Amino acid sequence: MRAYLEQVGLAQVKASLKVFTKHQLPKDSSWHFHPEIEFVLVLAGHGQALIGDSVGAYQTGDLFMTGRNLPHHYVTRETERVHFLIVQFNGRIFDHLPEFETIRQQLQLAQKGLLFSALPIAIRDRLIEMPSLQPTEALFALFEVMHACSSQPSLAVSSLSSATGSHFNRYQVRLQKVLDYINRNMASPISAKAIADQCAMTLPSFSRWFRQTLNTTFSDYLKICRMEQACHYLMTTDLPVNRIGPLVGYETLSHFNRTFKAAKQCSPLAYRKRAMHPD
């Protein structure tokens, strides 16, 4: 599965930016890159963000920024539908004026992908209104968002700035197999040996590759995935806790409660209450 060049088409429509919303189903996205800078705001839903050589979770409210030709892919679970707002623009519009120096620095950082997970409401609202604006107004709104983001804390998500060669594509194929297997079998026992077999690797080689790639063990990563899915059920459904545990791979309620509390520092019921009534 090679990363493909997405044709954003700004030149064809004689525009500097493109703004749209997208409801994404599990099969609607694939590994791609483009020369345009991109903001992706998660309006609703959760899943996994593959950016460069990084894989991590995304959830409602997260804002990602990817630089020129940085491969990326937002994975949605088989039962999920996610709503994104996407802004794609030509980064060269910030090339010349000295007043844009801090924004140019931000664009350089975006070459490794940036995550803004504590986005101020004002920035989020400005992004959300952009699809309804006239082109000139939308461009001014982009200037505002870029200026605001340049002073916001962000996390670089990849150690690679751009990579579309054969080695990187082999890496992506293997990583995608791991994610697909976990997503398909979330409610069942999952062993590193089973996934190693899927990747045509020995267990020691797979374990070593996984730790070097994601800087964590497979068992710890699987636990994170299960906890993310459990949190999603707690926030978006009224399923009782004793039904959520088996859905994310925990056969006993005591094991689920113990693991959840260790990960989130509260019980599942307390998490649901806090999510439903944050005040």
C-alpha positions as CSV (number, residue, x, y, z in Angstrom):
1,M,0.0,0.0,0.0
2,R,1.9,3.0,-1.3
3,A,1.2,6.5,-0.2
4,Y,-0.5,8.2,-3.1
5,L,-0.3,11.9,-4.2
6,E,-3.6,13.5,-3.5
7,Q,-4.6,16.2,-6.1
8,V,-5.9,19.0,-4.0
9,G,-6.4,21.2,-7.1
10,L,-5.8,24.7,-5.8
11,A,-4.2,25.9,-9.0
12,Q,-7.0,24.7,-11.1
13,V,-9.6,26.7,-9.3
14,K,-7.2,29.7,-8.8
15,A,-7.4,29.6,-5.0
16,S,-5.0,29.7,-2.1
17,L,-7.0,27.5,0.1
18,K,-9.8,24.9,0.2
19,V,-12.1,24.4,3.2
20,F,-14.7,21.5,3.6
21,T,-16.2,19.2,6.0
22,K,-16.2,15.4,5.6
23,H,-18.0,12.5,7.2
24,Q,-15.6,9.6,7.0
25,L,-16.5,6.0,7.0
26,P,-13.9,3.3,7.7
27,K,-13.0,2.7,4.0
28,D,-13.1,6.3,2.9
29,S,-9.5,7.2,3.6
30,S,-6.1,5.8,2.7
31,W,-2.4,6.7,3.1
32,H,-1.7,9.9,1.1
33,F,0.3,13.1,0.9
34,H,0.2,16.4,-0.9
35,P,2.2,19.6,-1.2
36,E,-0.4,21.7,0.5
37,I,-0.4,22.3,4.2
38,E,-3.4,20.8,6.0
39,F,-5.4,21.4,9.1
40,V,-7.7,18.6,10.2
41,L,-10.1,19.4,13.0
42,V,-12.0,16.4,14.5
43,L,-15.6,17.6,14.9
44,A,-16.9,14.3,16.2
45,G,-15.5,10.8,16.6
46,H,-12.3,9.1,17.4
47,G,-9.8,6.7,15.9
48,Q,-6.1,6.5,15.1
49,A,-3.9,9.1,13.3
50,L,-1.0,7.9,11.2
51,I,1.3,10.8,10.5
52,G,4.8,10.2,9.2
53,D,6.2,7.4,11.3
54,S,3.8,8.0,14.2
55,V,0.6,6.4,15.2
56,G,-1.6,7.8,17.9
57,A,-5.1,8.4,19.0
58,Y,-7.4,11.2,17.9
59,Q,-10.6,12.4,19.5
60,T,-13.3,15.1,19.2
61,G,-11.7,18.5,19.5
62,D,-8.2,17.6,18.3
63,L,-6.5,19.7,15.6
64,F,-3.8,18.3,13.5
65,M,-1.5,20.2,11.1
66,T,0.5,18.4,8.5
67,G,3.3,19.9,6.4
68,R,4.2,19.6,2.7
69,N,4.3,16.0,1.4
70,L,4.0,14.5,4.9
71,P,2.2,11.1,4.5
72,H,-0.9,10.8,6.7
73,H,-4.0,8.7,7.2
74,Y,-6.9,9.0,9.7
75,V,-8.1,5.5,10.6
76,T,-11.7,5.0,11.6
77,R,-12.9,1.9,13.4
78,E,-15.2,-0.4,11.5
79,T,-18.3,0.7,13.4
80,E,-17.5,4.4,13.5
81,R,-18.3,7.4,11.4
82,V,-16.1,10.5,12.0
83,H,-16.8,14.1,11.1
84,F,-13.8,16.2,10.1
85,L,-13.3,19.9,9.1
86,I,-10.4,20.1,6.6
87,V,-8.4,23.2,5.5
88,Q,-5.8,22.8,2.8
89,F,-3.7,25.7,1.7
90,N,-0.6,26.7,-0.2
91,G,2.0,27.5,2.4
92,R,3.9,29.8,0.0
93,I,1.3,32.6,0.8
94,F,3.3,33.2,4.0
95,D,6.7,33.2,2.2
96,H,7.6,36.9,1.9
97,L,6.2,39.3,4.4
98,P,8.4,39.7,7.5
99,E,5.2,39.9,9.7
100,F,4.7,36.2,8.9
101,E,8.0,35.0,10.4
102,T,6.4,33.2,13.4
103,I,4.0,31.6,11.0
104,R,6.8,30.4,8.8
105,Q,8.5,28.8,11.8
106,Q,5.2,27.1,12.6
107,L,5.0,25.7,9.0
108,Q,8.5,24.4,9.5
109,L,7.5,22.5,12.6
110,A,4.5,21.2,10.8
111,Q,6.8,19.2,8.5
112,K,6.8,16.6,11.3
113,G,3.1,17.0,12.0
114,L,1.6,18.9,14.9
115,L,-1.2,18.1,17.3
116,F,-3.1,20.8,19.2
117,S,-5.1,18.9,21.8
118,A,-6.0,21.8,24.0
119,L,-7.5,24.0,21.4
120,P,-9.0,27.3,22.6
121,I,-12.7,27.6,21.8
122,A,-12.1,30.8,19.8
123,I,-9.7,29.1,17.4
124,R,-12.1,26.1,17.0
125,D,-15.1,28.4,16.3
126,R,-13.1,30.4,13.7
127,L,-12.2,27.2,11.9
128,I,-15.8,25.9,12.0
129,E,-17.2,29.1,10.4
130,M,-14.6,29.1,7.6
131,P,-16.7,26.9,5.1
132,S,-19.5,29.5,5.2
133,L,-17.2,32.5,4.5
134,Q,-16.5,34.2,1.2
135,P,-13.0,33.3,-0.2
136,T,-11.3,36.5,0.9
137,E,-12.9,36.3,4.4
138,A,-11.8,32.6,4.6
139,L,-8.2,33.7,3.8
140,F,-8.2,36.3,6.5
141,A,-9.6,33.7,8.9
142,L,-6.7,31.4,8.0
143,F,-4.3,34.2,8.8
144,E,-6.0,34.5,12.2
145,V,-5.9,30.8,12.9
146,M,-2.3,30.5,11.9
147,H,-1.3,33.5,14.1
148,A,-3.2,32.0,17.0
149,C,-1.8,28.5,16.6
150,S,1.8,29.9,16.5
151,S,1.4,30.8,20.2
152,Q,-0.4,27.6,21.2
153,P,1.3,24.5,22.8
154,S,1.6,21.7,20.3
155,L,3.1,18.2,20.0
156,A,5.3,17.1,17.1
157,V,3.9,13.7,16.2
158,S,6.5,12.3,13.8
159,S,10.2,12.0,13.6
160,L,10.1,12.1,9.8
161,S,9.4,15.3,7.8
162,S,8.4,13.6,4.6
163,A,8.9,10.0,3.4
164,T,7.3,8.3,0.5
165,G,10.0,5.9,-0.5
166,S,9.8,2.1,-0.7
167,H,11.2,1.5,2.8
168,F,8.5,3.8,4.3
169,N,5.8,2.2,2.4
170,R,6.8,-1.3,3.6
171,Y,6.7,0.1,7.1
172,Q,3.2,1.5,6.5
173,V,1.9,-1.8,5.1
174,R,3.1,-3.7,8.2
175,L,1.7,-1.0,10.6
176,Q,-1.6,-1.0,8.8
177,K,-1.9,-4.8,9.3
178,V,-1.4,-4.4,13.0
179,L,-4.0,-1.7,13.3
180,D,-6.5,-3.6,11.2
181,Y,-6.1,-6.8,13.2
182,I,-6.6,-4.9,16.5
183,N,-9.7,-3.1,15.2
184,R,-11.3,-6.3,13.8
185,N,-10.6,-8.3,17.0
186,M,-11.1,-5.7,19.7
187,A,-13.6,-7.9,21.6
188,S,-11.5,-11.1,21.4
189,P,-8.2,-12.2,22.9
190,I,-5.3,-10.7,20.9
191,S,-1.8,-12.1,21.1
192,A,1.4,-10.6,19.8
193,K,2.1,-14.0,18.2
194,A,-1.1,-13.9,16.1
195,I,-0.2,-10.4,14.8
196,A,3.4,-11.5,14.2
197,D,2.1,-14.3,12.0
198,Q,-0.1,-11.8,10.1
199,C,3.1,-9.8,9.4
200,A,5.1,-12.9,8.5
201,M,7.6,-12.2,11.4
202,T,8.9,-14.2,14.3
203,L,7.6,-13.1,17.7
204,P,11.0,-11.8,18.8
205,S,11.4,-9.8,15.6
206,F,7.9,-8.4,15.7
207,S,8.2,-7.4,19.4
208,R,11.6,-5.7,18.7
209,W,10.2,-3.9,15.6
210,F,7.1,-2.8,17.4
211,R,9.0,-1.3,20.4
212,Q,11.5,0.5,18.1
213,T,8.6,1.8,15.9
214,L,6.2,3.0,18.5
215,N,8.4,3.3,21.6
216,T,6.2,1.0,23.6
217,T,5.5,-2.7,23.9
218,F,2.7,-4.3,22.0
219,S,0.8,-5.3,25.2
220,D,0.9,-1.7,26.4
221,Y,-0.3,-0.4,23.1
222,L,-3.1,-2.9,23.0
223,K,-4.2,-1.8,26.4
224,I,-4.2,1.8,25.3
225,C,-6.4,0.9,22.3
226,R,-8.9,-1.0,24.5
227,M,-9.1,1.9,27.0
228,E,-9.7,4.4,24.2
229,Q,-12.6,2.3,22.9
230,A,-14.0,1.9,26.4
231,C,-13.9,5.6,26.9
232,H,-15.7,6.1,23.6
233,Y,-18.5,3.7,24.7
234,L,-18.8,5.4,28.1
235,M,-19.1,8.9,26.5
236,T,-21.4,8.1,23.6
237,T,-23.6,5.2,24.7
238,D,-25.6,4.3,27.8
239,L,-24.3,0.7,27.8
240,P,-23.7,-0.6,31.3
241,V,-20.1,-1.1,32.3
242,N,-20.5,-4.9,32.5
243,R,-21.3,-4.9,28.8
244,I,-18.5,-2.5,27.8
245,G,-15.8,-4.6,29.3
246,P,-16.4,-7.6,27.0
247,L,-16.7,-5.3,24.0
248,V,-13.1,-4.2,24.5
249,G,-11.6,-7.6,25.3
250,Y,-12.1,-7.9,29.1
251,E,-13.9,-11.1,30.1
252,T,-14.3,-10.2,33.7
253,L,-15.7,-7.0,35.2
254,S,-13.1,-6.9,37.9
255,H,-10.2,-7.1,35.4
256,F,-11.8,-4.3,33.3
257,N,-12.4,-2.0,36.3
258,R,-8.9,-2.6,37.6
259,T,-7.3,-1.9,34.3
260,F,-9.5,1.2,33.6
261,K,-8.7,2.7,37.0
262,A,-5.0,2.2,36.5
263,A,-5.1,3.9,33.1
264,K,-7.6,6.8,33.9
265,Q,-7.2,7.2,37.7
266,C,-11.0,6.7,38.1
267,S,-13.6,4.1,37.7
268,P,-15.5,3.7,34.5
269,L,-18.7,5.0,36.1
270,A,-16.8,8.1,37.5
271,Y,-15.4,8.7,34.0
272,R,-18.8,8.6,32.4
273,K,-20.2,11.0,35.0
274,R,-17.3,13.4,34.5
275,A,-17.7,13.2,30.7
276,M,-21.4,13.8,30.8
277,H,-21.3,16.6,33.5
278,P,-17.9,18.3,33.2
279,D,-18.9,21.1,35.6
